[in-house]
Amino acid sequence: MPTFKDDSPDGVIVAKFNAQWISYSHTLLAYAAFFSALAIGCWTHYYQIVKNEYWGYPEEWFPSVSAATGDWYPARSIFQIFIAIASGPRFLLIYLFYLITDRPNSIYPKIHAIVGVIRTISCGGWVYITSSDDHYVHDIAMILYLVANLPWMLGTLAIGPDNKKALKWRKLTTFAFFGTMIPMIYFFIQHKSHHVAGAYTTYAFFEWSLIVYDVIFDAFSLFDFSNIELRIVDIKSREGIINASTEKPEKSKKYSRNIESMFKYSFWNNLRGFVVDTYLAFVYWSMLTSLALTIWYFPLWHMGISGYEAFLLVTTAPSLLGIGFIRKLVNLNHGVFHLLSLVSIAAYLLIDPAQRLTVVSIGVAISTLTWTSIWVENSDSTCKIERHALTWGLGLILSNVIKMAWWTNNPIWPIMHKENGGWNQVGLFLGILASLEVMFRKNGEKIRRNYPEQRTISSGSWFIAAAGFGSLLFALHSLLTDTSTIIRWVYDGYPNTGPQPVPWGAVTIVAMSLGLVLSSYRKIVTGKPWYVVGCVSCACMYYYPAWNGYYGGLLLTIYLMSLVPTFIGVVSQHPPGRTFFAAMMTYNIFCLAHVWVVAYAFVPAGEYMREHTDYVLFAMMALIGLGVRNASTNYTFKHLQLNALHLNRSLTRGGLAITIVLGFLVAFSRTPSEKPAPYHPDQKAFTAGIWTIHFALDNDMWASEIRMRDAIKELEIDVIGLLESDTERIIMGNRDFTQFIAEDLNMYSDYGPGPSKHTWGCALLSKFPILRSKHHLLPSPVGELACAIHATLDVYGQEIDVIVSHNGQEEDELDRKLQTTELARIMRESKNPFVFLGYVVTVPGEKIYSMLINDGNVHDIDKTDYDRWCEYIAYRGVKRIGYARVSHGRITDTEIQLGKFQIVENYNPETWKASDNQIQESEVNERLRFPKQFKGEGVRGHKYHVFDEPRYYI
């Protein structure tokens, strides 16, 4: 970059900079022009730019270069502005290349330079004269540009400096560029002549790859310009320099003092940088946790592998650091890459789920690449690498605090927006400010160095270091990206449920903080005794329910957080390309295994991982153990700066203290102040409902807690069973929507079987105290594991039992029979009045239906309603008042079923009988009727449907 003034025999040097910056600026501006136009075009006119003369969306779903850059405002204008700015570096690049290749009596450099000028001007021709302006001129300019590429690229190879690295990459790029033209032309013919659907999209991908190869070919000039410095000299000041020569020694001393001051950190600079890096770490964790969550939407709707799972591989982007050019580019522009990664936060602006996922994936790839680059380039200093590891860990803890304040949602996730509690704009704004601070930070850390394709291995095994870090990253993601995850892992039935998310989530934050403080004691955390503690605590968390399991989980939390700086220090010392590829693939494999243990019925080879979270945890701890052993024998302190080290640790402890205080303040603010009260206590009535809510992710991939809350509140539901509710997994974002709904509506809650039980989950919310509850894993020898909650409620002083259950799939008839038999047994053996709220997967009157109703000794809420398949309500020992079916309002694909009941005084199971006589709504007490606003068109997409109004009974 331009430096301060200096003296020269020929005058005063106003500014000077390395010529490589011409290559950098041209590359960044050119890519910014094309890809900003692509992003903005897709955002503003997606369906128009993917449409061609024969096909449109969904057959064609990716735009060509000309469609994205030249057809619509504002994408076209932004593209043209960036190209105009890039023209300066482009002409300078041509001129400098001519200077370093020109030889006496050689005409080739001059011809090559002329070709470069023609190529640049023809680029301006097709950029500023669009096909809609003049199709003929636009095509001529484009053809001329492509033709000029041949002599330009071949000429560069022929007359360029003897730089082996530049020559190697230019040859590869030239081959890729012209090799790509063959399939590109083929698919263009398929589109133009044969009108093949989707051919133009494939053609567009090859066309965009030409842009990538074209720009990066010129970027390799940075290898040729590395020894060239450009200076701007004020030649009129030459005399003043000569006259002032006697003052030179004093000036030199002052100059040296100024230089030294530039590289000294003040406390406030450190503090600002520390806060900024911590926030950017929070942004990274927000991006990473949103990736699997947005991927999950697609297999959820496909009921199996969707293809979108491939986006998980974007986490391997750090393998690009094995390419010296890319590694140097990222290292010198951390702030720029942080800024580019914020597209993931801006993804909420896109409505289409596939587009949102694509943009999120780009952001995650860039952010992961940036953070690993920071670690690699600071690996030669224990002080610096520890600082960045501490801010990364502190960012994880901060994300936990913020999620706790948002009831386990992250306010900057792409599933959030203003209407459902998102603070995306605030997060994006702060991210931009933080990125700019990094861009303009004067930290004196950037030094000149060579960037070989492979780093020298310091010591130890690079593969073990990679596997250990990948395992640790998975452990942090799966267990410590929400304060309630471990709590839900060990959750059990009433009355001994174990800890509740409030206030015990704040204790989880304390444990994470203690682990990060303990990380400074390397000999302890890499010792065998500490590893044994980690293994034992992991086993306790998995095998013991309630409090004992939670104590193990807390100790495991401390253990995992204590390893963060050491593992980052070790993994960053090895060749970055292969090491981080292996690390992130280890992480990805664990993420898939984490899903396979519960989704085994829908994935290939699922039977081998069925219900085997123990396999996952064993492998995770084994690889972490290998990583610990590798670190204990090979990781040493280097370039230790004690003052800076103490300052970093002090700032970390201060940051941890603040997060702990914030955690307890959030817990205190969320503590309920009133006891839950039913909606109609005077009538001793209650409304019970059943709803399959698709993991609180609506049909358009937005978080649906607030809309669910509104529906439950306005329907005046006192007891509701929620199915497909276990969201404490990586693929669901490690969140718990029951906390928000229960606290906002002032209800008791039973989360049901947690993630360690391998079900899709069932939850119970109640306005009445839950006296006892038991979590059942129903017989499932063939398909997915079915769950049930059997709870006893205190309803107006009378014990009433409720079951919430989710049976298996239609294909697994044996499972459904066994599961229904078990449910019927539970209901039959209970002596209390009973309400069944379940997902049965049958039609009324069939064998499984009869098993449930007859063997369970309960009554169907309306045996004349034959239009049912999944959800059913049944009852015994309570007075049935009404029955209603309410449409889902695009929150899920399943309706809400409601039953309204009154308690029966002096219930006697021997004498109680149900009545099947219907009556008119006018004959029912107004306070016992279902809400009126759901009649007709209803509200927010919710309305009484099937029979268009509630039914009432004597």
N, C-alpha and C positions, 0 to 999 in steps of 0.2 A: 504494500500500500504506500501512497505518497508519504515521505518522511519530512522532518523539519528542515529548516534552512541549513546550509553548510557552505563553506568557502571552497573556491576552486581557482586555480591559476587563470582561468578564462572568465571568471565572474562569479556572481553569487548563484548557487544552486537553489532555486526556489522550491523545487520538488524533485524527487527521484523515486522510481519504483521498478521492481523487477518486471521484465517483459512477459513473464508467465501470466501476469494479471490480465493481459490482453486475451490470452487463451481462455482463462477462467471466465472473464466477463462475457465473451462471445458465446461460450457454451451455456452459461446460465441464462443469458438473455434469450438465446435461440430456443432453448427448451421451455423457458417461461412463456414465450410467445405461443408455441404450439400447444403445450399442455394446459395452459390457462384457457386458451380458446376451446380446447376439448372439454374441460371441466365446466366452463360457463355455458357452452353450447348445450351440453347434456342437461345442465341444470335448468336452463331457460326454454330450450326448444327441442327437447330430447326426441319426441315422436316425429318432429319435422325433419331433423337432420339424419335420422336413420332411415327415412323413407326415400325410395328411389322410384324410377318410372314404372317398375314392375311389382315391387313388394314393399311392405312396411312392417312395423312392429306387430307380432313378435318374430316373424320369419327373419327380418333384418333387425339387429339390435345393437350394432356398433357403427358409428359414422365414419365416412371416409375423411381424408385430410381436407379436401376442398369443401365438403359439406360443413365440417366443424369450424373451419377458419374463414370461410368466405361467404356464407349464405345469410347469416342472421346477425343483427345487432343485439347485444353489445359484444358478442364474442369476436365478430369480424374487426371491430374498431380496436379492441384491446390487442388482438393479434397484430394488427398493422402498426400500432404504437410500439410494441416490443420489437418488431422487426426493424422499425426505423431507428430505434436506439441501438440495436445490435449492428447496424450497418457501419458505425464508427469503428468498433473493434474488428469488424470483418475486413475493412479496407486496410487497417493497420496491420492485421495479421498477414495479408497478402504482401504488403510492402516489406515487413520485417523478414518474411520468408525469402523474398527476393534478395534482400541485403545479405543474408547469411549464405545464400547459394550462388550469388553472382561471382563469376570468375572471368578473368581477362580472356577476350577472344571467344567467349561462349555465348551463343545466342539463345540457348535453351531456357535459362532462367527468365529471360525477358519474355519469351513466348509463353512460358508457364504463368507469369504474372498477368499477361494480357488475357489468357484463358480464365484466370481467377477473377479478373474484373468483369469479363463477359458473363461468367457464371453468377456473379453477384448482381449485376444489373438485370439479368434474365429472371433472377429470383424476385427482384422488385417488380418485374413485369407481371408475374402470375399472382403475386401477393396483392398488388394495388389495382390490378385490372381483373376483377372476378369474372367468373363464367357468366354471371347474370349481366355484367356490364358489356362484355364482348367475348363471346365464347371462342371465336377464332383466335383472337390475339392472346387470350389466356392460355389456350392449348399450345400455341406456337412458343410462347415464353416458357411453358412447362417443359416442352420437348427439348428446347434449346438448353434449358438448365440440366436436364438429365443427360443429354449428349455431352455437355461440357464437363460433366462429372468424370467421364472416362479419361480424357487427357489430363484433367486436374489430379485425379488420384494416381494414375500411372506415372505422371510426371513427378509428383511428390515422391513417389517411391524411387524414381530413377535419379533425381538430382538432390534429394534431401541429404542432410548431414549424416555422417556415419554413426548413427545412434541405434544400437541393437534393439533396445526396448521399443523405441518409437517405430522402427522398421517392422518389428514383430507384430505390434498391434495394428499398424496401418495395413499390413498384408491381410490379417484376419478380417479387418473391417471391410477392405475392398472386396475380398472374396464373399463376405456375407452380403454386402450391398448388391453386387451384380448377380450373386446366386439367388437372392430373394426375388429378383425380377422375373425369373422363370415361373415359379408358382403364382406370382402375382398376376402375370399376364394370362396364365391358364384360367384362374378364377374369374378374371375380368371377362374372358371369352365365355365362360360358363354363364355368367350373368347377362352379358350383352346379347349373345347369340342364342343361348339355350334357355334363358330366363329361369335359371335354377334358383329356387328359394334358398336364401342364406348365403349364396355364393359371394354376394357383394360384401357381406360382413367379413367373410374370410379374406377377401381381397383387401378390405380396409385394414385388417391387422398387418398384412404384408406391407401395405402402403405406409402405415405408421412406423413399421420397423425400418423402412428406408430413411425416414426422418431421423430416427435414433442413430443409425449408422452414419448418415451424412454429417450430422453435427459432431458426433464423437470423433470422426476422422480428423476434422480440423482441430479438435481439442488436444490431440496428441502433439500438436506444435509446442505444447508446454515443455516437452522434453528438449526441444531444439532451442527454446528461449530461456532455459534455466540460467545460463551464464551471461545473459544480456540485461543491462540496466539502462533504463531510459531516464534522462535528466532534462529538466527545464532550467536554463541558465540565463540570468540577467547579465548580459555581457557589458552593459554600461557601468556596472559597479566594479569593474576590474581595477580601476585606478584607486578606488576607495580601499580595496583589499590590500593593495601594495602599501599605501600610506599607513595602514593600520597594522602592519606586520609586527611592529614593536609591541603591540598589545596582545599578540598571539598567545603567549604563555598564560596570561591571566584569563583570556577567553577560553583557553583549552581546559583550565581547571573548572571554570564555571560550567562549561559544557559537560564535563565529566560528572559534576555534581548533579546536573539536570538529568543526565542519562540514568544515574543511580536512583534518583528519586522516582523515575518512571517505573522502576521494577520493585518498588517497596509497597507492600500492602499496608494500608491503614486499617484500623479495626473496623471502621464503617464500610470500607470497600469489601472487606471480608464478610461482614454481616449481610450486606446487600447481596453479594454473590451467593452466599449460603442460602438466603431466603429464596432467591430466584431459582437456584438449582433444585431446592426442595420442591418448589411449586412445579417445576418442569418434571420432576420425578413423579409427583402426584398426577400430572397429565399423562405421563407414560403408563402408569398403572391403570389409569382410567381407560386409556386406549386398549391396553392389552386385555383387560377384563371385559371390554365391550366386544372384542373380536369373536370369541366363541359364542357369546350371547346372540350376536346378530347372525352368525352362521346357523345357530340352533333353530332359528325361525323356519328355515327351509326343510330340513329333515322332519321337523315337527309336522309340517303340512303334507310332506310327501309320505309320511309314515315309513321312512326308511332312508337309505343313502340317497342324497339328492344331487351330488356333484359339487355343491357349494362348499363341501368340507375341504376341498383343495385349497381354499383361501387360508387355511391354517398354516400352510407352508410359507406364507409371507414372513413368518417369524425367523426364517433362515436367511433373511437379507444380510445379516452380519458376515456371512460367508464371502460377500463381495469385498471385504477388507483384505482378502488375500490378493487382490489386484492392486498393485502399488499406486496406480493413478487414482483409483477411486478412494483408496485409503487416504491419500494426501488431500484430495479434494474435500472429503468429509472433515478431516481433521482441521483444515484451515478455515472451515466454514460451519462450525458447530451451530452457531446462532442461526445461520440461514437454513440449515437442515431442521433445527427445532421449529423454525417458522413454517417450513413446508409441511412438517408432520401435523400441524394444526388443522389440516384439511379433515382429519378424523373427527375433530371436535365440531367442525362446521358441517359434518355430514347430516346433522339433524335437519338441515334446510331442504334435503331431498326427501320427497314423498315416497318414491318407489323403493321398496325394501332391497331389491337387488343392487340398485345404484348406491344406496346407503352403505351396504356391505362392501361394495367395491371401493368406495372412498375411505371407509374405515380401514380396510386392509392396506391401502396405500399409506395412510398415516402410521399404522402400526409398523410397517416395514421400515419407513424412514426413521421413526423414533427409535426402534430397536437398533438400527444401523448406527444412529448417532450416539446412543448411550454406550454401545460396545466400542465405538471408535474412541470415545472419551477415555474409557478404561485402558484400552490398548496403548494410547499415546501417553498415558501417565503411569504406565506400569513400571517405569524405571525409578519411580520415587514412591516410597512407602507412604510418605505424607500426603501426596496428591491423590494416589489411588484410594487411600483410606477415606480422604475427604469426599470423593465422589461416591464411594460405596456407602458412606454414612448418609449422605443426602438422598441417595436412592432408597435406602431402607427407611429413612425418615419420611420420604414421600409416600411409601407404602402405609406407614402408620397414619399419616395425615389423611390418606384416602379412606381409611377405616373410620376415623373420626367424622369425616364429612358424610360418609354413607350412614353412619349412626344417626347423624342429625337429619338425614333425609329418609329415615326408616328403611335403610339398607339399599336404597337406590342411589346411584351416583348422579348428581345433577347435571353433569356434562356428558353423560352417555348419549349415544345417538338414538336411543329409544325414548329419550326425554325431550320435552319441549315446554313452552311456557304454560300450556294448558294443564299439563300433568306434573308440574312442579320443577321443570328443568330450569337451570341457570346457564344455559349453553352460551348465551351472548357474553355474560360476565366471564365465564371460563375462557372463552376465546379471546376476549379483550386482554385479560391478565396474561394469557399465553403469549400474545403478540408483544406485550410490554416486556415479559421475561425474555423472549427470544431476542428482542432488540438490545436488551441489556447485555446478553451474551455476545451479540455481534460487535458491540462497541466497548466491550470490557477491556480495560488495559491491565492485563495481569502478568505480562512479561513471560508467559509460559511458552509462547510459540517460538520455536527455534528451528533453524534450518537443519534438515537431516535428510538422508537418503531413505527412500521408501521401497525396499525390496519386496518382491512378490511374496516371499516367505521370511518370517522372522526367525532368528536363531533360537533354538530351544534352549532355555536356561537350564532346567533340570527336571527330572520326573517325567511322567507319561502325559503327553498332551491329551490322549484319549480318556484316561481316567479323570484328568482335570475337567474335561468337557462333560463326561457322564455325570460327575459329581455336581457340577454347576447346574446342568439341565435338570437333575433330580431335585436339587434345592429350589430351583425356580418353580418347578411343578408343586412342590410342597408348600411354598409360600402362596402360590396362586390358589391351590385347591383348599387350603385350610385357613389362611391368614389374610384374605382379601375382604373379609367381613367379620365384624366382632361377634356375630351370632353363629357363625358356621360350626365352630367346635361345640358350642352350646347345643345346637340342633343335632350334632352327631351323637350326643350322649343323652338326648331327651327321652324321657320315659313317661308313663302314664301317671295320672293323679292318684294319690296326693303327693307322691315322691317323684316329681318331674325332674328334679335336678335344678340347676340354675336357670333363671329367665334372662332373656336378652337385656332387659332393663331391671336392675342396674348392672348386672354382671358383665355386660359387654365392655364397660369401662375398665373392669379388672383385666380383661383380655388385652386392652391397650397398655395397661401397666406391665403386663408380662412381656409384650412385644418390646416395650421400651427398655425393660431390664435386660433383655437379650441383646439389644443393640449396645447398651452400656458395657455389658460383659464381653462384647466382641473385641475390646481392646486387649484383653488378656489372652494372647494367642496361644501360649503354652497350655493354658487350661482348656480352651475350646477345641484344640486339636489333640487333646490327650485321650487315651483309651477310656478312662473312667467317665469322662463327660459323654463320650459316645454311647457307653452302656446306659447312662442315664437317659439319653435320647431314645434309645431302642425300647427300654422298659416303659417310658412314658407313652410312647406311641402304642405299645401293646395295651396299656391300661386304657387309653382313650378308645381303642377299638373294641375291647372285650368287656369293659365294665360300663354299665349304664349310670345315669344320674351323676351324683357328686363325685364318686370315685373316678369315673371316666373323665369328668371335667378337670379334676386335679392333674390327671395325666396329661390332658390336653394343654393345660397351662404350662406345665413343665416342658412339653414338647415345643410350645410356642417360644419359650425362652431359648431352648436349644437351637432351633432353626434360625432365629434372628441373630444369635451369637456367631453363626458361621458366615454371615453375609460378606463382611469385608475380606475375610481370609479367602473364601472361594472366589470372589471377584479378583483379588490380587493374584491368585494362582492361575486362573483361566486366562487372564490377560497377558501372561508372560509367554504364552506359546503362539505358534503361527496362527494368526487370526482367522484365515480363511477356513481351513479344515477344522480348527478347534471349535469355532463358534457354530459351524455347520453341524458338527457332531453334538454339541451342547443343545442346540435348539431342536434337533431331531429327537434327541432323548426326551426333551420336554414335550414335544408333539406326540411321541409314542405314548408317554404317560397320560397325556390328555385324552387320547383315544381310548386307552385301556380304562381310564376313569369313567368313560361313557359306556364302554362295552359291558362293564359289570352289571349295568341296569338295562341297557338297550339290547341285550343279547338276542332277543327274539326278532330284531329287525336288521341285524348286521351280519356280515359273513363271519364264520368261525366264532360266532357269539357263544356257542355252547362251552368253549374252553375257558371263557372268562366269567361265566354265569355266577353271579353272587360271590365273586372272589375279590372283594376289596382287599382282603388279607394278602393276596398275591401282589397287588399293586403296592401296598404299604411295605411289604417285605422287600420287594425289589428297590423301592425308593430308598429305604434306609440302608440297604446293602450298598448301593451305589454311592450314597452320601458317605458311608463308612470308608469306602475305597478312596473317595475324594479327601476325606479327613486324613487318612494315612499318607496319601500322596503329599498333602500340604504339610504335614508334620515333619516329613523327612526332606522336603525339597524347597519349601517356601522360606526365604530369609528376608530380613529387613535390609533395605538398600537406600542410600542417599537420605538418611534420617535427618530431618530438621525438627528438633525437639520443640522449639517455640511455636512453629506453625502447627505441629502435631497437637500440642496442648490446646492451642486456640481452636482447632477444628473439633476436638473432643468437647471443649467447653461449650462451643456453639451447639453441638449436637445435644448435650445434656440440657441446655437451655431450651432448645426446640422440643425435646422430649417432655420436659416439665410443662411446657405450654400445651402440648397435645393431651397430656394426662389431665390437666385442669379442664381443658375443653371437653374431654370425654366425660368427666364426671358432671360438668354443667349440663351437657346434653342429656345424660342419664337422669339427672334431677328434673330437668324441664319436661321429660317424657313420663315421669312417674305419675300414675293415675291419682287423681284427687277425690274421685267419687266412686261409689259402688255402682256397678251396672244395674239398670232398672228396665223391666220389660215395658213394651209399648201399651199394653192394656191390662194393668194389674186389677182394675176394678171388676173386670169381667172374668178374671182368672183364665184368660185365653192366651194362646201363643201361636205364632206362625212359624212353621218349620219349612226349610227349603233345601233343595239339592241342586248343585251347579258344577259342571265341569268347566274349569276356567283356563285351561291351556297355559298353565304356568305364568299367569298374569302378563301375557304378551298378546295383544289383540290382533285382529285380522290384518292390520296394516303395520305391524311390528312396532307398536308403541306400548309403553308400560301402561297397564290398565287398572292399577289399584284405585285411583280416584274415581273412575267411572264405575268400578265394581262397588265401591263404598256408597256412591250416590244411589245405585239401584237397590242395594240391600237396605239402605236407610229409608228410601221412599216407599219401598214395598213393606216396610215395618216388619222385617224378618227378625224373630227372636232367637231362633236356632237354625244354623245353616251348615250343611256339609259341603265342603269345597274339595273337588277332585282334581288330580293332576296338579298337585300343590307343592311338591317338594322342589323348591327352587334353590336349595343350598348346594349347588353343583357348579362346576366351571361353566358348563354350557348354558346355565340359567343365570349366570352372573353372580352366584353366591349371594342371593338376596332372600328376603323373607317378607312377602307381602302381608302375611297374617298380622304382623306387628302393627302396620299402619291401620288396617281396617279395624282390628280389635281395639286399639287405643283411640282412634278417632270416633268410633261408634260406642266406646265404653262397653266392651264385651269381654268375657272370659274366652280363652283360646286353648286348644290342644292341637299342637302342630302335627301330631301323628307320628308314624314311623319315620325316623330321620334318614339322611343319605347313607348311613352305614348299613341300613336294612334293605337296600336294593329295590325299592319300589318307586313308582311315580308319585306317590304321596296322596294322603287324604287328611284333611284338617277339619276341625270342629270349632265354630264360633258360637257363643251362647250368651244371652242376657242373664241366664240363671247360673248359679254356682255349680261348678263341676265337682261333685263329691268324690267320685272314683272314675277311673278310666283305664282301659287296657288296650294295648296295641297288638293287633293280630296280624300275622303273616299267613294268609290263607293257603291251603294246599294248591301247589302249582307245578306239577311234575313235568309239564310240557312247555308251556309258554311263560310269559312275563309274570313276575311275582305279584300277587294281589295283596292289597292291604285293607285293614278295617280298624275302626276305633269303636269300642264298646264303652260308652260312658253312662254314668248315672248322674242325673241332674236333680237339683233341688228346685222343683217347679211349684212355687207358692206353697212350700212346706211339704210337698208330696214328692217322693222319689219316682222319677220317670226315666227309663232307660232309652238311650238313643244309639243306633248303629249308623256309622258312615262307612260305606264300603265301595270298592272299585274292583269288579270282577275282571277276568281275563278277556282275551280277544275271541271273536266269533269262530276263528279257525280251530281253537283249542277247546273242543267240547268236553273232553275229560276234565280239564281244569275247571271249567265253569260248573260242571256237576259237583265236583268235590268241594269247590268253594261255596256253592249254594247250600250244600249239605251242612257244612260247618256253620254258616250263617244261621240256618234254620235251627241247628242245635243250640246255638247261643241264645236265640230268641225264645225257643221252646222252654229252656231250662230257667229262664229268668221269671221271677214271680211278680215283677213290677209291670206297670203299664209300659207300653213300648211304642217307639216310633222308628221305623226303618227308613233310611235315606240312602239309596244305593244306585249303583251302576251295574245292571244285571246282564245286559246283552241278550235279550230274548224278546219274543212277542207275547202278548197276553194269551194265556190258555195253553201254551206249550209246556213241555215236561219240566223244564227248569223253573219256569214261572210257578207251576203247581207245587214243586218241591219247596220253593221259598215261602209261598203263602200257606199252604196246607201243613207242611212239616214244621214250619216256623210258628204256627198257631197265631197268625196275624191276618188282617184284612187289607185287601187292596183299597187304596183311597177312592178309586173309581173303576170298577171292573168292566164298565161299559166303554171305557176309553181304549179302543183297540189300536190307536195310532201312536204306539210307543215302541221303543226298541232298547234304549239304553237306561234312562233314568226311571226310577220307580219310587213311590212313597207307599208305605204300609203302616198299619197302626193296630194297637190293641189297648183296651183299658182307658181310652180317652174318648171324648165326644168329638166326632168329626163335624166341623161347621162348614168348611168350604175347600175347594180345590181349584187351582189356577195354573195355567201354563203361560209363561212370559217369554217373548222372543229375546234373543241374545244381544241385540244391538251392536253386532260386529265386535263385541268384546271377545267372543270365542265362536265356535261353530255349534254350540249346544245351548239349548234353552234353559231357563230357570223353571223348576217345578216347585209349587208351593202347596202346603196343606195347612189349614187353620183349625186349631183344636181347642177344646176346653177340658180342664181336668174333671174327673168324676169323683165326687166325694164318696168316701167309704167304698173304694173299689174292691170288688170281689171277683177274682178270675173265674170262679165257678158259675157265677150268675150273669156276668156281663155279656151283652149281645150288641152287635152293630146293626144300624139301620141303613138301608140302601135307598130310601125315599128322597127324591130331590124336591126342592122348593124354590120359589122365585126370590130374587134378591130383595124385593120389597117386603118380604116376610121376615127378613133377618134384621136384627138390631143394627143400627147404623155403625155403632162402634165395633161391630164384629165383621163388617164388610171389608173386602179388599179395597185398596186405594182407587179412587176414581180416575186419576190422571193417566192411568195405563189403558183406559178404554179408547176405542177408535184408533187414531194414529199414534197414541201414546206419547212418550217423551224420550228423546235421544235414541230412537230406534227400539226402545223397549215398549211392547204392547201385549195385551192379552191376545193370544192367537190359538190356532187349531179350532177351538170352539168359540173364539172371539170374545169371550167374557168368562168370568169365574162361574163355577157351579157351587150351589149351596145345598145342604142336606138337613133333614130333621135330626 
